[in-house]
Amino acid sequence: MAGTQWSSKRRALVIATFTLAFAAFLRVAAPKVVSVAELGDWQCSQSLLLLTTCTQIRQPVTATALR
């Protein structure tokens, strides 16, 4: 089999394309906080435009609340 020989311009173009594609993926995949007033003590974040996860916000226990 003959090996594929890449010129330095082609190699640089492929590396730049993959780098830009990866940066775009990270931009889309980064979680974003979703604010919904009806949720009350819940905080939600959305990732990849499809996955939404919610966690309940716990209020810190203060000394006056324990009395």
N, CA, C and O of each residue as an XYZ file, in Angstrom:
268
protein
N       0.825     -1.180      0.000
C       0.000      0.000      0.000
C       0.869      1.243      0.000
O       1.890      1.317      0.683
N       0.453      2.174     -0.753
C       1.174      3.440     -0.791
C       0.682      4.342      0.330
O      -0.522      4.448      0.561
N       1.599      4.987      1.020
C       1.237      5.893      2.120
C       0.740      7.223      1.565
O       1.116      7.636      0.468
N      -0.095      7.869      2.329
C      -0.594      9.181      1.939
C       0.409     10.230      2.389
O       0.760     10.307      3.566
N       0.859     11.027      1.450
C       1.804     12.089      1.779
C       1.055     13.405      1.834
O       0.393     13.790      0.870
N       1.156     14.085      2.942
C       0.455     15.347      3.137
C       1.465     16.484      3.083
O       2.551     16.399      3.656
N       1.099     17.524      2.400
C       1.952     18.700      2.392
C       1.749     19.451      3.704
O       0.769     19.218      4.411
N       2.653     20.330      4.021
C       2.541     21.061      5.282
C       1.334     21.999      5.277
O       0.739     22.238      6.327
N       0.963     22.532      4.114
C      -0.230     23.381      4.029
C      -1.489     22.569      4.315
O      -2.373     23.017      5.045
N      -1.562     21.388      3.741
C      -2.745     20.546      3.946
C      -2.840     20.109      5.399
O      -3.925     20.118      5.981
N      -1.723     19.731      5.983
C      -1.705     19.318      7.385
C      -2.161     20.478      8.279
O      -2.949     20.273      9.202
N      -1.676     21.676      8.014
C      -2.068     22.848      8.806
C      -3.556     23.143      8.636
O      -4.224     23.519      9.599
N      -4.078     22.977      7.431
C      -5.492     23.209      7.178
C      -6.360     22.202      7.937
O      -7.384     22.576      8.508
N      -5.964     20.952      7.945
C      -6.712     19.918      8.667
C      -6.675     20.178     10.174
O      -7.698     20.055     10.848
N      -5.515     20.532     10.699
C      -5.399     20.818     12.132
C      -6.244     22.034     12.502
O      -6.920     22.019     13.531
N      -6.221     23.077     11.691
C      -7.021     24.276     11.965
C      -8.509     23.962     11.904
O      -9.280     24.466     12.721
N      -8.921     23.141     10.952
C     -10.334     22.774     10.832
C     -10.800     21.989     12.051
O     -11.872     22.263     12.590
N     -10.006     21.018     12.488
C     -10.377     20.248     13.673
C     -10.387     21.120     14.930
O     -11.239     20.944     15.800
N      -9.454     22.050     15.026
C      -9.411     22.950     16.180
C     -10.650     23.820     16.234
O     -11.244     23.977     17.300
N     -11.055     24.389     15.103
C     -12.259     25.216     15.056
C     -13.518     24.392     15.335
O     -14.428     24.863     16.018
N     -13.571     23.177     14.815
C     -14.725     22.317     15.061
C     -14.814     21.952     16.541
O     -15.910     21.913     17.101
N     -13.689     21.689     17.172
C     -13.681     21.356     18.587
C     -14.097     22.556     19.432
O     -14.834     22.402     20.406
N     -13.635     23.741     19.071
C     -14.027     24.956     19.796
C     -15.530     25.207     19.660
O     -16.185     25.602     20.624
N     -16.070     24.979     18.473
C     -17.513     25.150     18.269
C     -18.288     24.122     19.091
O     -19.333     24.442     19.658
N     -17.789     22.900     19.158
C     -18.445     21.871     19.972
C     -18.456     22.261     21.440
O     -19.474     22.105     22.114
N     -17.333     22.768     21.946
C     -17.280     23.190     23.343
C     -18.237     24.337     23.615
O     -18.823     24.412     24.695
N     -18.401     25.221     22.659
C     -19.321     26.356     22.818
C     -20.762     25.856     22.940
O     -21.528     26.369     23.756
N     -21.128     24.872     22.144
C     -22.487     24.331     22.168
C     -22.692     23.425     23.379
O     -23.779     23.401     23.957
N     -21.664     22.686     23.763
C     -21.802     21.699     24.829
C     -21.724     22.287     26.229
O     -22.091     21.615     27.192
N     -21.262     23.505     26.368
C     -21.116     24.107     27.702
C     -22.486     24.287     28.347
O     -23.416     24.768     27.700
N     -22.617     23.909     29.603
C     -23.910     24.065     30.275
C     -24.292     25.534     30.444
O     -23.444     26.381     30.727
N     -25.559     25.815     30.270
C     -26.088     27.165     30.421
C     -27.173     27.117     31.493
O     -27.993     26.200     31.519
N     -27.166     28.111     32.372
C     -28.164     28.172     33.426
C     -29.500     28.574     32.819
O     -29.590     29.550     32.074
N     -30.528     27.813     33.146
C     -31.880     28.084     32.668
C     -32.660     28.660     33.839
O     -32.790     28.013     34.878
N     -33.176     29.863     33.679
C     -33.925     30.461     34.783
C     -35.420     30.333     34.520
O     -35.941     30.812     33.513
N     -36.085     29.678     35.448
C     -37.532     29.514     35.393
C     -38.061     29.865     36.780
O     -37.765     29.175     37.756
N     -38.835     30.929     36.864
C     -39.313     31.408     38.155
C     -40.251     30.409     38.829
O     -40.320     30.373     40.057
N     -40.965     29.608     38.066
C     -41.932     28.666     38.631
C     -41.264     27.521     39.382
O     -41.930     26.820     40.143
N     -39.974     27.319     39.186
C     -39.299     26.188     39.824
C     -39.035     26.422     41.298
O     -38.889     25.458     42.049
N     -38.968     27.662     41.733
C     -38.728     27.938     43.139
C     -37.297     27.659     43.542
O     -36.389     28.355     43.088
N     -37.066     26.653     44.386
C     -35.735     26.345     44.912
C     -34.953     25.361     44.040
O     -34.139     24.595     44.554
N     -35.186     25.376     42.770
C     -34.476     24.491     41.852
C     -33.639     25.320     40.888
O     -34.036     26.419     40.500
N     -32.473     24.788     40.500
C     -31.631     25.436     39.507
C     -31.385     24.431     38.389
O     -30.974     23.299     38.645
N     -31.636     24.845     37.156
C     -31.489     23.952     36.013
C     -30.392     24.462     35.080
O     -30.142     25.664     34.996
N     -29.749     23.537     34.389
C     -28.781     23.903     33.364
C     -29.020     23.011     32.154
O     -29.430     21.857     32.276
N     -28.750     23.579     30.988
C     -29.009     22.879     29.734
C     -27.693     22.688     28.997
O     -26.910     23.630     28.866
N     -27.443     21.471     28.514
C     -26.233     21.147     27.766
C     -26.596     20.530     26.428
O     -27.583     19.802     26.320
N     -25.819     20.814     25.437
C     -25.958     20.234     24.099
C     -27.345     20.453     23.487
O     -27.768     19.690     22.618
N     -28.029     21.459     23.924
C     -29.358     21.814     23.428
C     -30.403     20.727     23.656
O     -31.558     20.896     23.267
N     -30.019     19.613     24.281
C     -30.945     18.499     24.482
C     -31.103     18.110     25.940
O     -32.213     17.826     26.391
N     -30.007     18.094     26.677
C     -29.993     17.569     28.035
C     -30.195     18.697     29.033
O     -29.404     19.639     29.079
N     -31.243     18.607     29.825
C     -31.503     19.581     30.884
C     -31.492     18.856     32.221
O     -32.231     17.893     32.422
N     -30.652     19.325     33.128
C     -30.578     18.739     34.457
C     -30.935     19.797     35.484
O     -30.604     20.971     35.319
N     -31.613     19.378     36.545
C     -32.029     20.292     37.606
C     -31.569     19.750     38.951
O     -31.594     18.542     39.188
N     -31.153     20.651     39.823
C     -30.783     20.288     41.181
C     -31.495     21.230     42.143
O     -31.721     22.403     41.845
N     -31.837     20.689     43.295
C     -32.517     21.502     44.293
C     -31.479     22.312     45.063
O     -30.455     21.780     45.493
N     -31.753     23.597     45.229
C     -30.850     24.480     45.960
C     -31.155     24.337     47.441
O     -32.285     24.552     47.879
N     -30.152     23.979     48.192
C     -30.329     23.816     49.638
C     -29.974     25.125     50.315
O     -28.935     25.724     50.037
N     -30.835     25.552     51.194
C     -30.596     26.760     51.967
C     -29.670     26.405     53.130
O     -29.880     25.386     53.787
N     -28.653     27.223     53.398
C     -27.751     26.924     54.515
C     -28.477     27.028     55.850
O     -29.313     27.910     56.049
N     -28.150     26.127     56.750
C     -28.773     26.111     58.079
C     -28.055     27.146     58.932
O     -26.833     27.101     59.070
N     -28.805     28.070     59.502
C     -28.213     29.109     60.356
C     -28.439     28.759     61.816
O     -29.256     27.898     62.141
N     -27.712     29.432     62.687
C     -27.823     29.181     64.122
C     -29.200     29.563     64.639
O     -29.707     28.911     65.551
N     -29.821     30.597     64.087
C     -31.139     31.007     64.549
C     -32.211     30.004     64.132
O     -33.245     29.897     64.792
N     -31.977     29.271     63.047
C     -32.959     28.285     62.603
C     -32.958     27.060     63.503
O     -33.951     26.334     63.564
N     -31.858     26.823     64.201
C     -31.747     25.647     65.062
C     -32.386     25.873     66.437
O     -32.629     24.906     67.159
N     -32.659     27.106     66.809
C     -33.215     27.390     68.145
C     -34.670     27.126     68.221
O     -35.278     27.316     69.274
